[in-house]
Amino acid sequence: MLRSDRDRLCLFSLAPPALSEVLSLGAARRIGAASVTVLIAPYGVRALGSSRRAIVAAADQAVVYAFALAVVRYLTRNVDRHARHVG
């Protein structure tokens, strides 16, 4: 079970490379972000005291991950991932 923010960050960081072996990187990143959001929601119910607040917090978290994904995609838009490195 994920017990800390560091554990959740590890899942968010490590799920995309693992999933990208069988899926596209974009799909893998979305699945990683969704999985962390789903894992955070039950904790939010207990911490925030209501399901409604937890849903709002999970939605906020999803927006943050979507923004982070958009920034990463924008910053790496010109990177040729299929180029061979000569070295």
CYANA upper distance limits for C-alpha pairs under 8 A (distance plus 0.5 A):
  2 LEU  CA      7 ASP  CA      5.97
  2 LEU  CA      8 ARG  CA      6.80
  3 ARG  CA      7 ASP  CA      7.00
  3 ARG  CA      8 ARG  CA      8.45
  4 SER  CA      8 ARG  CA      7.07
  5 ASP  CA      9 LEU  CA      6.56
  6 ARG  CA     10 CYS  CA      6.62
  7 ASP  CA     11 LEU  CA      6.84
  8 ARG  CA     12 PHE  CA      6.67
  8 ARG  CA     36 VAL  CA      6.71
  9 LEU  CA     13 SER  CA      6.47
 10 CYS  CA     14 LEU  CA      6.22
 11 LEU  CA     15 ALA  CA      6.01
 11 LEU  CA     32 GLY  CA      7.46
 11 LEU  CA     36 VAL  CA      7.53
 12 PHE  CA     16 PRO  CA      7.74
 12 PHE  CA     29 ARG  CA      8.35
 12 PHE  CA     32 GLY  CA      5.64
 12 PHE  CA     33 ALA  CA      6.42
 12 PHE  CA     35 SER  CA      8.44
 12 PHE  CA     36 VAL  CA      6.90
 13 SER  CA     17 PRO  CA      8.30
 13 SER  CA     32 GLY  CA      8.19
 14 LEU  CA     18 ALA  CA      6.95
 15 ALA  CA     19 LEU  CA      6.43
 15 ALA  CA     28 ALA  CA      7.56
 15 ALA  CA     29 ARG  CA      7.92
 15 ALA  CA     31 ILE  CA      8.39
 15 ALA  CA     32 GLY  CA      5.81
 16 PRO  CA     20 SER  CA      6.22
 16 PRO  CA     25 LEU  CA      7.05
 16 PRO  CA     28 ALA  CA      5.00
 16 PRO  CA     29 ARG  CA      5.34
 16 PRO  CA     31 ILE  CA      8.02
 16 PRO  CA     32 GLY  CA      6.37
 17 PRO  CA     21 GLU  CA      7.40
 17 PRO  CA     25 LEU  CA      7.93
 17 PRO  CA     28 ALA  CA      7.84
 19 LEU  CA     23 LEU  CA      6.40
 19 LEU  CA     25 LEU  CA      8.18
 19 LEU  CA     28 ALA  CA      5.72
 20 SER  CA     24 SER  CA      5.92
 20 SER  CA     25 LEU  CA      5.48
 20 SER  CA     27 ALA  CA      8.33
 20 SER  CA     28 ALA  CA      6.00
 23 LEU  CA     27 ALA  CA      6.85
 23 LEU  CA     28 ALA  CA      6.65
 24 SER  CA     28 ALA  CA      6.68
 25 LEU  CA     29 ARG  CA      6.61
 26 GLY  CA     30 ARG  CA      6.77
 27 ALA  CA     31 ILE  CA      6.67
 28 ALA  CA     32 GLY  CA      6.63
 29 ARG  CA     33 ALA  CA      6.66
 29 ARG  CA     69 LEU  CA      7.93
 30 ARG  CA     34 ALA  CA      6.55
 30 ARG  CA     66 ALA  CA      8.48
 31 ILE  CA     35 SER  CA      6.47
 32 GLY  CA     36 VAL  CA      6.89
 33 ALA  CA     37 THR  CA      6.74
 33 ALA  CA     62 ALA  CA      7.64
 33 ALA  CA     65 TYR  CA      6.53
 33 ALA  CA     66 ALA  CA      8.37
 34 ALA  CA     38 VAL  CA      6.60
 34 ALA  CA     62 ALA  CA      7.62
 35 SER  CA     39 LEU  CA      6.66
 36 VAL  CA     40 ILE  CA      6.65
 37 THR  CA     41 ALA  CA      6.84
 37 THR  CA     58 ALA  CA      6.33
 37 THR  CA     61 GLN  CA      6.89
 37 THR  CA     62 ALA  CA      6.76
 38 VAL  CA     42 PRO  CA      8.12
 38 VAL  CA     58 ALA  CA      8.00
 39 LEU  CA     43 TYR  CA      8.08
 40 ILE  CA     44 GLY  CA      6.78
 40 ILE  CA     58 ALA  CA      7.44
 41 ALA  CA     45 VAL  CA      7.06
 41 ALA  CA     54 ALA  CA      6.33
 41 ALA  CA     55 ILE  CA      7.32
 41 ALA  CA     57 ALA  CA      8.05
 41 ALA  CA     58 ALA  CA      6.12
 42 PRO  CA     46 ARG  CA      7.43
 42 PRO  CA     54 ALA  CA      8.03
 43 TYR  CA     47 ALA  CA      6.58
 44 GLY  CA     48 LEU  CA      5.98
 44 GLY  CA     49 GLY  CA      8.16
 44 GLY  CA     51 SER  CA      8.31
 44 GLY  CA     53 ARG  CA      8.04
 44 GLY  CA     54 ALA  CA      5.16
 44 GLY  CA     57 ALA  CA      7.65
 44 GLY  CA     58 ALA  CA      8.32
 45 VAL  CA     49 GLY  CA      6.01
 45 VAL  CA     50 SER  CA      5.75
 45 VAL  CA     51 SER  CA      5.68
 45 VAL  CA     53 ARG  CA      7.74
 45 VAL  CA     54 ALA  CA      5.53
 46 ARG  CA     50 SER  CA      7.70
 48 LEU  CA     53 ARG  CA      6.77
 48 LEU  CA     54 ALA  CA      6.94
 49 GLY  CA     53 ARG  CA      8.00
 50 SER  CA     54 ALA  CA      6.86
 51 SER  CA     55 ILE  CA      6.62
 52 ARG  CA     56 VAL  CA      6.86
 53 ARG  CA     57 ALA  CA      6.64
 54 ALA  CA     58 ALA  CA      6.53
 55 ILE  CA     59 ALA  CA      6.56
 56 VAL  CA     60 ASP  CA      6.62
 57 ALA  CA     61 GLN  CA      6.65
 58 ALA  CA     62 ALA  CA      6.64
 59 ALA  CA     63 VAL  CA      6.75
 60 ASP  CA     64 VAL  CA      6.80
 61 GLN  CA     65 TYR  CA      6.78
 62 ALA  CA     66 ALA  CA      6.55
 63 VAL  CA     67 PHE  CA      6.56
 64 VAL  CA     68 ALA  CA      6.65
 65 TYR  CA     69 LEU  CA      6.54
 66 ALA  CA     70 ALA  CA      6.63
 67 PHE  CA     71 VAL  CA      6.69
 68 ALA  CA     72 VAL  CA      6.72
 69 LEU  CA     73 ARG  CA      6.59
 70 ALA  CA     74 TYR  CA      6.55
 71 VAL  CA     75 LEU  CA      6.58
 72 VAL  CA     76 THR  CA      6.61
 73 ARG  CA     77 ARG  CA      6.28
